[in-house]
């Protein structure tokens, strides 16, 4: 290609525009936010598994999170550079420990800390740093590797300005190689001094990396120049100089979005940065790609530089004859000066227009209402007295009312459709709510949104709680709420809804603290088929297992038909993973839900939601026989959680009251409340067919408590 030709000018212009476009768009992509920074959470699987999903789902993908339950394993991942941070979740309190890799750059460390603190704040928790970012200032920066690669490129430009674009003689070729070798040695010495006072081995690695970078950048630039002339030099400038500029200004690859993060990794400066951090002891398991980049660039450049002299000797001499050294110097200086000015201008303009990051939306943080004094609770009369209190506007009335004891002398209650007072600032009616019962005190637990404690899905499907179990852990209690997904089909009909399948909601309750929702998992696809068991209609913990009972029956059965009872089991820590569930098929446990057998048949079966519990080695299922329109309160008993359960004589009656407009339904046992030998506390829900009457007097929409005798053995 003839120097100064139109084709050469066009190629030079295209390369300059590509370089500027890469820099400008890269600067716009640098928001100062993290992008898929690899981190690991340390804690019990049941806590970390849902948290990992939530962290990975945060808009903008600041983290790529994983989880381990062993601190030593997390420390190894941090030491090897596989992760940039470890968050050790301490459930005995509300403060977690954040450990950053010792080789991290301050900008990255501060970004990690800021995002972790924001996410932790939504859980009512704080973070303490195991190694503050300010202690990391003395580590090498991106500027070191950028300056090293730039030095190799500028060496070629200087040589080209002095001796012209081609080595026309062997001495000139050797002179070029000697100049490159001298600069390589100088870079090595610089690297040795930068790594002080590190051990000799680490200093040698740093010296080797910087020396190899100069050699690679210089050799590749020589090769581009001798093959492509001015366009070749601009190509080298684009790859070696412009390529890592977004990385340089972002200060870390993890603060850049793709494709700039990926592209910078394959530049000589980006690869050199990875290797310099490996030289300081971090990320040594991920050095193959940067080694290939630097060594490959150096070998390619040297091979072309040496081979081109003999392979295309005639063509080289012909090209040299077409241009004088003086005109070459003029053209080269003009191109480099123009590209430099445009790059500086683009950087300044883009930086001036660069706006601050918009905070990402995060999950709600739950809080409690003011204490409503309840007085002592010593018998059933006290329980019913509490239900008649003019409680917080956040919970005027509700049905269901399942409960579980916490590990700190408190209990937690979950209600279904909940009516709020006129003075409440949030939603006036929600699908579920939570009540925290303390000694002499009642508090409603509210999410920051003021809505349901288990929030509705985006499509409006809500969650009715069916059962609650609790697992006492060191410093906290894990609460598992089994709920059914509910969709309204007719807002004017009290029965205008359909159940779409079960769901599992998990809460962590620090001792003395506020329950915080950590995960909601829908089990199975939406399907209103009642032949599919509604798992979690009752639940009980025994030994190492959580037993989830499901109710099912044929669609559109005759009035008064109950539900058949089935059972599944799972380790409590894996309750949100249905792949871990197994189902009782009558003789053993199977992975096939469709093979589950009936513990109680449909004939005179149980209600859709019921209670199953164990007392003194005997298992009890308690429900109203014949579902909503039935009347008899019945215990079914068994010696095993898998049955067979045998119906015992009714212990009472509970007419539905539809004819009078006063609904009574869903009797549930509370075996942990006011426990006495031979009996159990039972609640049933109350409502009215006249919704206006409920609005005028919410006391009509609250549970009633009774005590019933357990059947004799």
PEVENTA-V498683 format. One record per backbone hydrogen bond with DSSP energy under -0.5 kcal/mol. CO is the residue of the C=O (numbers start at 1). NH is the residue of the N-H. Records with the same first field share a line. If there is no record, write none. Layout:
CO = NH, NH
//
This chain:
2 = 5
5 = 9
6 = 10
7 = 11
8 = 12
9 = 13
10 = 14
11 = 15
12 = 16
13 = 17
14 = 18
15 = 19
16 = 20
17 = 21
18 = 22
19 = 23
20 = 24
21 = 25
22 = 26
23 = 27
24 = 28
25 = 29
26 = 30
29 = 31
37 = 64
38 = 84, 85
39 = 66
40 = 87
41 = 43, 68
42 = 89
44 = 47, 48
45 = 49
47 = 51
48 = 52
49 = 53
50 = 54
51 = 55
52 = 56
53 = 57
55 = 58
58 = 61
61 = 36
62 = 37
63 = 65
64 = 39
66 = 41
68 = 43
70 = 74
71 = 75
72 = 76
73 = 77
74 = 78
75 = 79
76 = 80
77 = 81, 82, 83
80 = 285
84 = 101
85 = 40
86 = 88, 99
87 = 42, 89
88 = 90, 97
89 = 91
90 = 93
94 = 126
96 = 98, 128
97 = 88, 99
98 = 130, 131
99 = 86
101 = 104
105 = 109
106 = 110
107 = 111
108 = 112
109 = 113
110 = 114
111 = 115
112 = 116
113 = 117
114 = 118
115 = 119
116 = 120
117 = 121
118 = 122
120 = 123, 125
121 = 124
126 = 96
128 = 98
132 = 135
133 = 136
134 = 137
136 = 139
141 = 144, 145
142 = 146
143 = 147
144 = 148
145 = 149
146 = 150
147 = 151
148 = 152
149 = 153
150 = 154
151 = 155
152 = 156
153 = 157
154 = 158
155 = 159
156 = 160
157 = 161
158 = 162
159 = 163
160 = 164
166 = 168
169 = 173
170 = 174
171 = 175
172 = 176
173 = 177
174 = 178
175 = 179
176 = 180
177 = 181
178 = 182
179 = 183
180 = 184
181 = 185
182 = 186
183 = 187
184 = 188
185 = 189
186 = 190
187 = 191
188 = 192
189 = 193
190 = 194
191 = 195
193 = 196
195 = 198
199 = 203
200 = 204
201 = 205
202 = 206
203 = 207
204 = 208
205 = 209
206 = 210
207 = 211
208 = 212
209 = 213
210 = 214
211 = 215
212 = 216
213 = 217
214 = 218
215 = 219
216 = 220
217 = 221
218 = 222
219 = 223
220 = 224
221 = 225
222 = 226
223 = 227
224 = 228
225 = 229
228 = 231, 232
229 = 233
230 = 234
231 = 235
232 = 236
233 = 237
234 = 238
235 = 239
236 = 240, 241
237 = 241, 242
238 = 243
242 = 245, 246
244 = 248
245 = 249
246 = 250
247 = 251
252 = 255
253 = 256
254 = 35
255 = 32
257 = 260, 261
259 = 263
260 = 264
261 = 265
262 = 266
263 = 266
264 = 267
267 = 271
268 = 272
269 = 273
270 = 274
271 = 275
272 = 276
273 = 277
274 = 278
275 = 279
276 = 280
277 = 282
278 = 281
283 = 286
287 = 291
288 = 292
289 = 293
290 = 294
291 = 295
292 = 296
293 = 297
294 = 298
295 = 299
296 = 300
297 = 301
298 = 302
299 = 303
300 = 304
301 = 305
302 = 306
303 = 307
304 = 308
306 = 309, 310
307 = 310, 311
308 = 312
310 = 313
312 = 316
313 = 317
314 = 318
315 = 319
316 = 320
317 = 321
318 = 322
319 = 322
320 = 323
324 = 328
325 = 329
326 = 330
327 = 331
328 = 332
329 = 333
330 = 334
331 = 335
332 = 336
333 = 337
334 = 338
335 = 339
336 = 340
337 = 341
338 = 342
339 = 343
340 = 344
341 = 345
342 = 346
343 = 347
344 = 348
345 = 349
346 = 350
347 = 351
348 = 352
349 = 353
350 = 354
364 = 366
367 = 446
371 = 373
372 = 442
376 = 378
379 = 383
380 = 384
381 = 385
382 = 386
383 = 387
384 = 388
385 = 388
386 = 389
389 = 391
392 = 395
393 = 421
397 = 419
399 = 401, 416
402 = 414
404 = 412
406 = 409
410 = 406
411 = 437
412 = 404
413 = 435
414 = 401, 402
415 = 433
417 = 399
418 = 430
419 = 396, 397
421 = 424
428 = 420
430 = 418
432 = 453
433 = 415
434 = 445
435 = 413, 437
436 = 438, 443
437 = 411
438 = 441
440 = 374, 375
441 = 438
442 = 372
443 = 436
444 = 369, 446
445 = 434
446 = 367
447 = 450
453 = 455
457 = 460
461 = 457
462 = 486
463 = 465
464 = 484
467 = 482
469 = 480
471 = 478
473 = 476
475 = 511
476 = 473
477 = 479, 509
478 = 471, 480
479 = 481, 507
480 = 469, 482
481 = 483, 505
482 = 466, 467
483 = 503
484 = 464
485 = 500, 501
486 = 462
487 = 498
490 = 493
493 = 496
495 = 497
496 = 489, 490
498 = 487
500 = 527
501 = 485
502 = 523
503 = 483
504 = 521
505 = 481
506 = 518, 519
507 = 479
508 = 510, 516
509 = 477
510 = 513
516 = 508
519 = 506
520 = 522
521 = 504
522 = 524
529 = 532
530 = 553
531 = 533
533 = 535
534 = 537, 551
537 = 610
538 = 549
540 = 547
542 = 545
545 = 542, 547
546 = 548, 570
547 = 540, 549
548 = 568
549 = 536, 537, 538
550 = 566
551 = 534
552 = 564
554 = 557
558 = 561
563 = 606
564 = 552
565 = 599, 600
566 = 550
567 = 584
568 = 548
569 = 582
570 = 546
571 = 574
572 = 575
574 = 577
576 = 578
577 = 580
578 = 581
582 = 569
583 = 585, 590
584 = 597
588 = 585
590 = 583
591 = 593
592 = 595
593 = 596
599 = 645
600 = 565
602 = 562, 605
605 = 626
606 = 563
611 = 622
613 = 620
615 = 618
618 = 615
619 = 638
620 = 613
621 = 636
622 = 611
623 = 625, 634
624 = 627
626 = 629
627 = 630
631 = 654
632 = 625, 634
633 = 651, 652
634 = 623
635 = 648
636 = 621
637 = 646
638 = 619
640 = 643
646 = 637
652 = 633
656 = 664
657 = 661, 662
658 = 661
661 = 663, 689
663 = 687
665 = 685
668 = 683
670 = 673, 681
672 = 674
676 = 679
678 = 710
679 = 676
680 = 708
681 = 670
682 = 706
683 = 668
684 = 704
685 = 665
687 = 663
689 = 691
690 = 693, 694
691 = 695
692 = 696
693 = 697
697 = 700
698 = 701
699 = 702
701 = 398
704 = 684
706 = 682
708 = 680
//
